[in-house]
Amino acid sequence: MDYDAFVVGGGPSGATAAEDLARAGYRVALLDRDGRVKPCGGAIPPRLIADFDIPDRLIVARIKTARMISPTGRAVDIHIEGGYVGMVDREDFDEFLRDRARMVGADRLTGTFLRIERDAAGTHVVWREKATGEEKRAQTRVIIGADGAKSGVARAEVPGGDRIPYVIAYHEIIKAPAANDAYDPVRCDVVYDGHISPDFYGWVFPHGQTASVGMGTEDGAVDLKKATADLRAMSGLTDCETIRREGAPIPLKPLDRWDNGRDVVLAGDAAGVVAPSSGEGIYYAMAGGRAAATAAQAFLRSGKPAELKQARKLFLREHGTVFKVLRSMQNAYYRSDDRRERFVSLCHDIDVQRLTFEAYMNKKLVAARPLAHLKIGVKNLMHLMGVVSPKWS
């Protein structure tokens, strides 16, 4: 069968792009490998729930507090005022998104992307069907590469797509214990400790009956499993049953180019849209999928390849400033345990807490009282210059 759009990758980004295009009346294929669950804390903010119409049944936990833990073990609890952060299980969440795309008209295909071929008839996607092992081939007018941080589509088609920097994330899904002094089923713990990760952080994220415990790093010398075992030990989770283990690359920054100037556009991790500092990916993946679908529709209507550049422009117009701020914060504070200690100290400030969570919940930087910005700026400068104690807040 011929398609208007062929989406490679059935995670949140690809499934969102496929759904949007199918709803717009285009013939869409959605190719997914099936059986792959990405390591992910599973946090989704209220804006994602609203923007993408996520049903309540997929929310397995409602987080009311975030605990930031410093290298010396100091903890700062940031309470989420007037709302919650939803937690989802990626296996069920991703499948829901793929099936919703199918229900509005997208063809679901299960297999592994192999290559893109072009001839006098047009552009073709070639993949290996999972059920039969046979090579399949379909003609399409536009391809959306949403196949992850090591995207085969990006490597083959987009300049720079083979050089995307990334961290390696690893987590273990465990059977959650009953609430106790160390574990709270409505609190996410974020551990800033070089012993766990020298350049990122570790996490304990509740998922109802289970929990995700993991960490990420760009340092290839780090033993991910040992670091996670140490994190479990310090969190009182060593004896909890381990259900599964997963690892995957997480991109560090958006690619400079998302299209090939012809008939391919990238989305999600393939385009590098994971938030610096926080590592948040689900919302930005879906926003990137929507931007790619918007650009693809413009291309399908006009036939002009330049329309595919809209995807990156649309995404960065709304989220580029947030990414720059978060990147600056990560570069400044994730470099050493002294800096991580100072970062947690800043989190004691109530204005920092409010600005951080308002930005996270609404996915945009928010205005605040000028004096609050001034106070935060002065504190930030004093910590970065080292003129105050790392524990000064």
C-alpha positions as MATLAB code, in Angstrom:
seq = 'MDYDAFVVGGGPSGATAAEDLARAGYRVALLDRDGRVKPCGGAIPPRLIADFDIPDRLIVARIKTARMISPTGRAVDIHIEGGYVGMVDREDFDEFLRDRARMVGADRLTGTFLRIERDAAGTHVVWREKATGEEKRAQTRVIIGADGAKSGVARAEVPGGDRIPYVIAYHEIIKAPAANDAYDPVRCDVVYDGHISPDFYGWVFPHGQTASVGMGTEDGAVDLKKATADLRAMSGLTDCETIRREGAPIPLKPLDRWDNGRDVVLAGDAAGVVAPSSGEGIYYAMAGGRAAATAAQAFLRSGKPAELKQARKLFLREHGTVFKVLRSMQNAYYRSDDRRERFVSLCHDIDVQRLTFEAYMNKKLVAARPLAHLKIGVKNLMHLMGVVSPKWS';
ca = [
       0.000    0.000    0.000;
       1.124    3.552   -0.713;
       1.079    6.153    2.067;
       1.153    9.905    2.361;
       3.272    9.639    5.518;
       5.347    6.806    6.955;
       6.280    7.175   10.642;
       9.253    5.140   11.837;
       9.073    4.587   15.603;
       6.000    4.088   17.763;
       6.984    5.850   20.984;
       5.138    8.957   22.214;
       6.610   11.136   19.460;
       5.901    8.838   16.534;
       2.471    7.811   17.797;
       1.488   11.468   18.255;
       2.656   12.372   14.753;
       0.800    9.408   13.254;
      -2.404   10.263   15.110;
      -2.318   13.919   14.076;
      -1.743   13.042   10.420;
      -4.427   10.350   10.396;
      -6.938   12.714   12.004;
      -6.150   15.202    9.236;
      -7.218   12.593    6.663;
      -3.851   11.397    5.394;
      -2.902    7.769    4.701;
      -0.425    6.979    7.460;
       1.757    4.010    8.413;
       3.181    3.658   11.928;
       6.102    1.217   12.157;
       7.150    0.017   15.612;
       9.518   -2.733   16.724;
       7.148   -3.905   19.516;
       8.253   -5.321   22.845;
      10.741   -2.518   23.633;
      10.130   -0.507   26.816;
      12.329    2.557   27.184;
      13.869    3.302   30.606;
      11.986    6.326   31.850;
      10.858    7.830   35.122;
       7.393    8.156   33.597;
       6.538   11.662   34.838;
       4.013   13.682   32.849;
       2.965   17.252   33.743;
      -0.582   18.633   33.716;
      -0.007   20.397   30.411;
       0.718   17.075   28.678;
      -2.425   15.526   30.129;
      -4.475   18.454   28.842;
      -2.786   19.018   25.473;
      -2.833   15.348   24.477;
      -6.072   14.231   26.150;
      -4.583   11.524   28.373;
      -7.242    9.450   30.182;
      -7.171    9.233   33.952;
      -6.843    5.436   33.901;
      -3.253    5.701   32.624;
      -2.127    7.711   35.670;
      -0.709    5.116   38.076;
       0.469    7.593   40.720;
      -0.075   11.266   41.566;
       3.054   12.902   42.899;
       2.573   15.738   45.393;
       6.201   16.310   46.462;
       9.656   16.301   44.886;
      12.576   15.650   47.228;
      15.995   16.945   46.149;
      18.851   15.130   47.894;
      22.378   16.573   48.014;
      25.732   14.726   48.056;
      25.875   15.126   51.853;
      22.375   13.711   52.241;
      20.529   16.985   52.852;
      16.959   16.811   51.572;
      14.737   19.609   50.331;
      11.057   18.812   49.860;
       9.320   20.861   47.189;
       5.559   20.587   47.509;
       3.414   20.810   44.404;
       0.770   23.386   45.195;
      -2.715   22.915   43.777;
      -1.967   19.961   41.548;
       0.143   16.905   40.936;
       2.618   15.349   38.539;
       1.185   12.234   36.910;
       3.189    9.025   36.636;
       2.637    6.537   33.823;
       3.983    3.097   32.980;
       5.592    3.454   29.577;
       4.562    0.003   28.411;
       0.863    0.832   28.800;
       1.179    4.532   27.948;
       3.003    3.990   24.656;
       0.646    1.210   23.610;
      -2.349    3.442   24.300;
      -0.895    6.147   22.045;
      -0.161    3.691   19.244;
      -3.610    2.166   19.444;
      -5.256    5.588   19.463;
      -3.411    6.395   16.250;
      -4.722    3.139   14.787;
      -8.284    3.907   15.828;
      -8.251    7.180   13.881;
      -6.925    5.531   10.728;
      -3.171    4.891   10.925;
      -1.951    1.466    9.785;
       0.101   -0.205   12.522;
       3.068   -2.175   11.242;
       5.326   -4.278   13.469;
       8.929   -4.709   12.461;
      12.392   -3.189   12.183;
      13.308   -0.271    9.933;
      16.019   -1.217    7.418;
      16.500    1.583    4.908;
      15.021    4.180    2.591;
      15.138    3.639   -1.154;
      14.355    6.018   -3.995;
      13.659    5.337   -7.653;
      11.700    6.820  -10.526;
       8.434    5.905   -8.802;
       9.281    7.800   -5.617;
      10.442    7.220   -2.034;
      10.104    3.844   -0.330;
      10.591    2.614    3.238;
      11.955   -0.910    3.641;
      11.469   -2.786    6.909;
      11.645   -6.342    8.221;
       8.273   -7.650    9.344;
       8.439   -9.190   12.812;
       5.888  -11.952   12.277;
       7.383  -13.375    9.068;
      10.951  -12.066    8.979;
      10.315  -10.900    5.412;
      11.424   -7.584    3.946;
       8.509   -5.282    3.180;
       8.460   -2.145    1.076;
       6.005    0.744    0.951;
       5.955    3.938   -1.061;
       5.399    7.220    0.773;
       5.541   10.951    0.180;
       7.100   11.913    3.515;
       8.916   10.032    6.294;
       8.957   10.987    9.974;
      11.937    9.516   11.802;
      10.907    9.006   15.426;
      13.123    6.003   16.087;
      15.119    7.143   19.103;
      18.448    8.682   20.022;
      20.368    6.331   17.724;
      17.876    6.850   14.907;
      18.558    4.866   11.751;
      16.551    7.410    9.787;
      18.604   10.317   11.145;
      21.918    8.582   10.493;
      20.982    7.778    6.907;
      19.205   10.963    5.895;
      19.882   14.059    8.017;
      23.228   15.884    8.173;
      24.600   15.532   11.713;
      22.131   12.770   12.549;
      24.964   10.337   13.166;
      26.688   12.561   15.751;
      24.024   13.219   18.352;
      25.498   13.389   21.884;
      23.707   11.408   24.579;
      23.766   10.084   28.113;
      23.040    6.486   28.968;
      20.025    6.016   31.229;
      19.499    2.821   33.208;
      16.722    1.909   35.608;
      15.225   -1.021   37.429;
      11.512   -1.496   37.905;
      10.949   -2.861   41.398;
       7.974   -3.937   43.431;
       7.201   -0.907   45.557;
       7.417   -1.251   49.337;
       4.772    0.035   51.717;
       5.173    3.680   52.684;
       7.926    4.100   55.273;
      10.435    6.649   56.558;
      12.510    6.354   53.357;
       9.882    5.720   50.675;
       6.765    7.764   50.013;
       4.410    6.611   47.199;
       3.453   10.225   46.389;
       6.980   11.665   46.389;
       9.685   11.610   43.719;
      13.259   11.531   45.002;
      15.983   13.126   42.867;
      19.518   12.337   44.045;
      22.343   14.730   43.115;
      25.398   12.753   44.168;
      28.579   12.106   42.185;
      28.757    8.637   43.694;
      25.526    7.790   41.863;
      26.145    9.885   38.732;
      29.142   12.147   38.090;
      27.284   14.380   35.651;
      23.529   13.796   35.979;
      21.346   12.410   38.783;
      19.644    9.361   40.213;
      15.931    8.945   40.817;
      13.316    7.010   42.740;
       9.937    7.528   41.081;
       6.810    5.775   42.452;
       4.470    4.037   39.993;
       1.742    2.739   42.259;
       2.479   -0.946   42.778;
       5.974   -0.512   41.328;
       8.736    2.085   41.305;
      11.425    3.167   38.843;
      14.913    3.436   40.361;
      17.680    4.584   38.053;
      20.313    7.045   36.955;
      21.966    8.497   33.872;
      25.467    9.529   32.872;
      27.561   10.542   29.895;
      30.607    8.904   31.488;
      31.174    5.544   29.822;
      33.365    4.379   32.705;
      30.474    4.352   35.191;
      29.073    0.942   36.152;
      25.359    1.656   35.724;
      24.163   -1.431   37.553;
      26.452   -0.840   40.531;
      25.439    2.827   40.730;
      21.775    1.806   40.699;
      22.424   -0.856   43.358;
      24.078    1.837   45.505;
      21.091    4.121   44.922;
      18.723    1.350   45.993;
      20.804    0.741   49.115;
      20.818    4.395   50.162;
      17.059    4.559   49.495;
      16.237    1.439   51.511;
      15.139   -0.501   48.416;
      17.761   -3.251   48.174;
      15.427   -6.046   49.272;
      12.563   -5.088   46.938;
      11.818   -7.543   44.136;
      13.291   -6.512   40.771;
      10.754   -6.881   37.975;
      12.863   -5.813   34.987;
      15.976   -3.851   33.988;
      16.287   -1.456   31.045;
      18.846    0.873   29.513;
      18.911    3.292   26.583;
      20.649    6.400   25.223;
      19.036    9.754   26.005;
      20.001   12.697   23.731;
      21.597   15.772   25.274;
      20.449   18.562   22.962;
      18.345   19.223   19.847;
      20.054   18.562   16.528;
      20.981   21.571   14.428;
      18.879   20.171   11.592;
      15.764   17.977   11.645;
      15.090   17.454    7.922;
      16.954   16.290    4.833;
      15.637   19.048    2.572;
      13.697   16.513    0.569;
      11.195   14.173    2.213;
      12.352   13.305    5.765;
      11.813   15.071    9.093;
      12.815   13.947   12.594;
      10.892   13.972   15.872;
      11.383   13.081   19.527;
      14.688   11.569   20.672;
      15.769   11.275   17.037;
      15.715   15.081   16.918;
      17.335   15.359   20.370;
      14.416   16.913   22.232;
      15.048   15.822   25.818;
      15.170   18.667   28.324;
      18.641   19.366   29.735;
      19.075   19.221   33.518;
      15.775   17.424   34.177;
      16.066   14.797   31.445;
      12.327   15.150   30.850;
      11.396   13.589   27.550;
       7.764   12.479   27.250;
       6.139   15.901   26.924;
       8.827   17.213   24.580;
       8.698   14.042   22.492;
       4.967   14.468   21.969;
       5.334   18.198   21.284;
       8.058   17.350   18.770;
       5.851   14.719   17.157;
       3.095   17.285   16.781;
       5.521   19.803   15.277;
       6.763   17.182   12.801;
       3.197   16.310   11.822;
       2.400   19.991   11.293;
       5.444   20.416    9.061;
       4.624   17.207    7.184;
       1.093   18.413    6.482;
       2.420   21.690    5.103;
       4.805   19.731    2.867;
       2.061   17.356    1.689;
      -0.170   20.288    0.776;
       2.453   22.357   -1.041;
       5.025   19.822   -2.199;
       7.751   22.216   -1.015;
      10.543   20.479    0.965;
      11.357   23.764    2.740;
       8.122   23.304    4.718;
       9.787   20.471    6.667;
      12.008   23.025    8.405;
       8.908   24.200   10.245;
       9.177   21.301   12.699;
      12.354   22.568   14.349;
      11.268   26.198   14.133;
       7.887   25.524   15.740;
       9.398   23.482   18.549;
      12.214   25.876   19.420;
       9.978   28.919   19.153;
       7.993   27.590   22.101;
      10.597   25.603   24.035;
      14.009   26.871   22.953;
      14.417   29.397   25.780;
      13.537   26.803   28.410;
      16.107   24.430   26.920;
      18.798   27.137   26.995;
      18.095   27.969   30.636;
      18.103   24.315   31.654;
      21.320   23.682   29.707;
      23.020   26.592   31.477;
      21.853   25.256   34.828;
      23.152   21.758   34.084;
      26.509   23.091   32.898;
      26.841   25.242   36.012;
      25.719   22.835   38.727;
      26.250   19.237   37.607;
      30.041   19.528   37.346;
      31.034   18.488   40.877;
      29.603   17.517   44.235;
      30.404   20.991   45.545;
      28.249   22.487   42.792;
      25.518   19.877   43.318;
      25.468   20.744   47.024;
      25.035   24.391   46.101;
      22.239   23.558   43.667;
      20.252   21.790   46.391;
      20.897   24.794   48.650;
      19.277   27.056   46.070;
      16.276   24.741   46.044;
      15.575   25.758   49.660;
      14.471   29.155   48.354;
      10.680   29.314   48.073;
      10.853   31.544   44.972;
      13.125   29.035   43.228;
      10.658   26.289   44.108;
       7.674   28.188   42.764;
       9.355   29.295   39.557;
      10.739   25.814   38.909;
       7.467   23.997   39.299;
       5.346   26.592   37.541;
       7.702   26.291   34.571;
       7.625   22.486   34.730;
       3.861   22.201   35.087;
       3.068   24.728   32.338;
       6.104   24.202   30.080;
       7.094   27.840   29.869;
       9.105   30.356   31.840;
       6.829   32.421   34.015;
       7.036   36.025   35.090;
       7.712   36.701   38.751;
       8.218   39.674   41.003;
      11.349   41.592   39.923;
      12.700   41.430   43.467;
      12.337   37.640   43.466;
      14.360   37.406   40.246;
      16.970   39.745   41.700;
      17.257   37.732   44.917;
      17.608   34.442   43.014;
      20.183   35.984   40.677;
      22.300   37.225   43.573;
      22.165   33.851   45.342;
      23.068   32.056   42.127;
      26.052   34.343   41.541;
      27.311   33.962   45.112;
      27.197   30.170   44.859;
      28.890   30.065   41.452;
      31.643   32.392   42.706;
      32.065   30.246   45.819;
      31.832   33.193   48.207;
      29.282   31.431   50.424;
      29.128   27.974   51.983;
      27.760   25.203   49.724;
      25.052   24.727   52.348;
      24.025   28.379   52.416;
      20.445   28.859   51.311;
];
